[in-house]
Amino acid sequence: MVEEEEVPKVRDLMTVNLISVEAEDSVIDVAMEMDEHNISSVLVRGKEKRFVGIITDRDMVSRVISKGLDPKKVKAREVMSSPLITISPEASIEEAAEKMRDNKIRRLVVEEDHRQVGIITESDIVRVDPELHFIIRERARLEASFPPTERPQASFSGECEE
């Protein structure tokens, strides 16, 4: 009898220590929190103390710094990405990689029974299965290769033609 290899679940790789900021915190406070914990993203809590968004280091660069805005005056709620894209802790890491690819993101909030219980990142997945990195990145790479009006529609008869 051949034993099936057990596929890791999101639960096995997720980070459970969720670092968060308030929606009214300034971007400079967000950056300091990220620096203090040596992380590249934080969750944003709303009025009901539930997570309502996420801010990444890239969000701060593209939405604040590159626009010349003052990070002391811009609020987290103005920079965050929302709504959160979530996944079940029981999902496979392949499902997580596909969801990241389909949504063009690198982080998923893990949700169980309507509660956010963790976060899984692209780097968490790549550490366990480097080949899944290609699943996450393939869509972005393919879409960047062609302008929207020139996306290939033809079907190919062999692998080499592509």
Secondary structure, DSSP 8 states (H G I E B T S, - for coil): --------BHHHH-B----EEETTSBHHHHHHHHHHHT-SEEEEE-TTSSEEEEEEHHHHHHHTGGGT--TTTSBHHHH-B-S--EE-TTSBHHHHHHHHHHHT-SEEEEEETTEEEEEEEHHHHHHH-TTHHHHHHHHHHHHHHS-GGG------SSTTT-
